Amino acid sequence: MTSPAAVSRAGAPAPPVLAIIGGGQLARMMAQSAVPLGVPLRLLAEAEGVSAAQVVPDTTVGDYHDLDTLREVTEGCAVVTFDHEHVPTEHLHALSEAGVACRPGPGALVHAQDKGVMRARLHHLEVPCPRNEIVAEAADVEAFALSAAGFPVVLKTTRGGYDGKGVWVVSSPEECVDAFEVARRAGVEILAEEKVDFRRELSALVARSPSGQVAAYPVVESVQTDGICTEVVAPAPGLDPDLALEAQGIAMKVAAALDVTGILAVELFETTDGRVLVNELAMRPHNTGHWSMDGAVTGQFENHLRAVLDLPLGSPEARQPWTVMVNILGGRHGALSEDLYAGYPHVFARDPRLKVHLYGKAVKPGRKVGHVTAYGDDLDDVLERARHAAAWFRGDLGMESE
């Protein structure tokens, strides 16, 4: 006999379907949070077997540059969100005009897609940024250097750059040739920025819902190696409380002014003279927020899903005094650098409290293939545990290591 509760559940409306564009590890980790929420996902993946396609049954393989493909994947979905920020802006406008709820919307997302647009809007909002200017040729770079802090100058393509790609540090007009050639081939502009004298890099992460509710995570310190985030410490050690509040305030101000829905990561420089300057914006779950999966009451992926579905947000409060996330990058040597699963016996036996997240990606030198998270009340201990585990997976420690 069927129980009344079962009848009620069987007759209840189905949860809304959420479409995700992009099949990388961010979409994969969104899927991990969607399971306990009971939210069905539909995925547009760029290729068979990519990270998220391994865990999302309703997957279509196709090109996100193709509007018809985007229409097909999002048909019947309540909301569409993104694993990356590279979907053409005009396609997002077309989806929005057809009634598809894009979250974040194209009016917000363009500020993460185009660094020139982002800098202009932040200037209008009086948000502190490095001095910057769109430049068309080497002579413009030289003129900018003279008007700013001199050489060296940082050059960035306005669109398409990530993980250090599309970024050059130049010390003379002659060194600008490669940047302008890359920009010319890609059909994008070059943004020149002063090279900031900074103490460290910080990240202020917030989740924002369409109704305007905001949850602000603790400000973290991020360590970059060759343009790739390799380590995150939450909260940022020794950060002046007033500066932390300023960083969180900047993130909330930007999220509200740009009408961001979902996660917004504001990457910042903490300068040597005690200021914070905005470096980059990301409107999706972000590498600097991965610590929150295990170290916060509500991780960034769950809060991103809650936000885009306009559900009440969860607490971003840290569970422990310290959490450290270290990325697992593909190593250059060692058996474990190719067989990540073989690393489990050692790292789990050594540290039963360790959390490991592997992305199901082929191991290549320098590629992000997973991350480890450790937490506790002693920062030095937490750092050592996380760094050891990541190094073991990477193959940088011998099998004889304890």
Secondary structure by P-SEA (a helix, b strand, c coil): cccaaaaaaaaccccbbbbbccccaaaaaaaaaaaaacbbbbbbccccccccccccccccccccccaaaaaaaaccccccccccccccaaaaaaaaaaccccccccccccccccaaaaaaaaaaaccccccccccccaaaaaaaaaacccccbbbbccccccccccbbbbcccccaaaaaaaaaaacbbbbbbccccccbbbbbbbbbcccbbbbbccbbbbbbccccccccccccccccaaaaaaaaaaaaaaaaaaccccbbbbbbbbcccbbbbbcccccccccccccccccccccaaaaaaaaaaccccccccccccbbbbbbbccccccccccccccaaaaaaaacccbbbbbccccccccccccccccccccaaaaaaaaaaaaaaaacccccccc
